[in-house]
Amino acid sequence: MPEDLLRVLEKTGRLQSRMLLTAPIFGVVSELRAREGVRVTTGSPLLRIKGLSTVHVDVEVHERLGRELCAGDAVSAQTATLPDAVFMGRVTSVTPGVSLATRTMSARVAFQNPDMQLLPGMSMIVWWARRSGSS
């Protein structure tokens, strides 16, 4: 229990029903486990925070081009929200299977986000330079 709450308890003799928690990192709440009225015990997680210093984007690539994409490839991207900004990233993984419904492969791309401009839910257009000799 934070020191300020202990002081209030000592002064008033009553527990506070609400308290302010400060997150150790900047990010977004990705999972909320504690709800109003839920009893929590020491050490039980209340919520999960996803940091935004690196943002991962799932990209769908047409199967014809997807076989040329490899982990480690450099990519560039833009968002509709920030049309003048170009973000540089790297492919971290490529799913080997093809979606029968869309005929696409899925790749995951990591973008460093030091200015916290990229946020969850943003759409991006992603480009990558094809290797020479690729048809």
C-alpha positions in Angstrom: 0.0 0.0 0.0 1.4 3.4 -0.9 2.7 5.6 1.9 0.1 8.4 1.3 -2.7 5.8 1.7 -1.1 4.6 4.9 -1.1 8.2 6.3 -4.7 8.7 5.4 -5.6 5.3 7.1 -3.7 6.4 10.2 -5.3 9.8 10.3 -8.9 8.8 9.5 -9.0 5.1 10.6 -10.8 4.2 7.3 -9.6 2.5 4.2 -9.9 4.4 1.0 -12.1 2.7 -1.7 -10.1 4.2 -4.6 -6.4 4.8 -5.1 -4.2 6.2 -7.9 -1.7 3.8 -9.4 1.3 5.1 -11.4 2.5 2.9 -14.3 6.2 2.1 -14.5 6.2 2.7 -18.3 4.3 4.7 -20.9 1.9 2.6 -22.9 -1.7 1.4 -23.2 -3.7 -1.0 -21.1 -3.8 -4.3 -23.0 -5.5 -6.4 -20.3 -7.6 -5.3 -17.4 -8.1 -8.0 -14.8 -9.3 -6.0 -11.8 -12.8 -4.5 -12.0 -14.8 -2.5 -9.5 -15.9 -4.7 -6.7 -13.3 -7.5 -7.4 -11.2 -8.5 -4.4 -7.5 -8.6 -5.1 -4.7 -10.1 -3.1 -1.1 -9.1 -2.7 0.9 -9.9 -5.8 -2.1 -10.5 -8.1 -1.8 -8.6 -11.4 -4.4 -5.9 -11.8 -3.7 -5.0 -15.4 -1.2 -5.5 -18.2 0.5 -2.5 -19.9 1.8 -2.7 -23.4 4.7 -0.4 -23.9 4.8 1.7 -27.1 8.6 2.2 -27.5 8.4 -0.5 -30.2 5.2 -1.1 -32.2 4.5 -4.3 -34.0 2.4 -4.3 -37.2 0.9 -7.3 -38.8 1.1 -6.9 -42.6 -0.8 -9.0 -45.2 1.3 -9.6 -48.3 0.1 -11.1 -51.5 1.3 -14.7 -51.8 3.3 -13.9 -55.0 5.4 -11.3 -53.2 5.3 -12.9 -49.7 7.8 -15.6 -50.6 10.4 -12.9 -51.2 9.9 -11.3 -47.8 12.3 -12.5 -45.1 12.9 -11.8 -41.4 15.4 -8.9 -41.1 14.2 -7.1 -44.3 14.0 -3.3 -44.0 10.6 -1.7 -44.6 9.2 1.8 -44.7 5.7 2.8 -43.8 3.3 5.7 -43.7 0.0 6.3 -41.8 -3.0 8.4 -42.9 -2.8 10.2 -39.5 0.8 11.4 -40.2 1.0 11.5 -44.0 4.4 13.4 -44.1 6.1 11.0 -41.7 8.0 7.9 -43.0 8.7 5.2 -40.4 11.5 2.7 -40.9 11.2 -0.8 -39.5 12.3 -4.4 -39.9 10.4 -7.6 -40.6 10.6 -9.8 -37.5 8.7 -12.9 -38.9 6.8 -14.2 -41.9 4.1 -16.8 -41.5 4.9 -19.6 -44.0 1.2 -20.4 -44.8 -1.1 -18.7 -47.2 -4.7 -17.6 -46.2 -7.1 -19.4 -48.6 -9.6 -16.7 -48.2 -7.3 -13.7 -49.1 -4.4 -15.5 -50.8 -2.0 -13.5 -48.6 0.8 -14.3 -46.2 1.2 -12.6 -42.8 4.4 -10.8 -41.8 5.1 -9.0 -38.5 7.1 -5.8 -38.7 8.7 -3.9 -35.7 8.9 -0.1 -35.8 10.9 1.9 -33.2 8.6 4.5 -31.8 10.7 7.0 -29.7 8.3 9.9 -30.2 5.2 7.8 -29.4 3.6 8.8 -32.7 2.4 5.3 -33.6 -0.6 4.0 -31.6 -2.5 0.8 -31.5 -5.2 0.5 -34.1 -3.5 2.8 -36.7 -3.5 1.6 -40.3 -0.2 1.7 -42.2 0.9 1.3 -45.8 4.2 -0.6 -45.8 6.8 -0.9 -48.5 9.9 -2.9 -48.8 12.7 -3.0 -51.4 12.6 -6.2 -53.4 16.0 -8.0 -53.7 17.8 -7.7 -57.1 17.2 -10.7 -59.2 13.7 -11.2 -57.9 11.0 -11.6 -60.5 
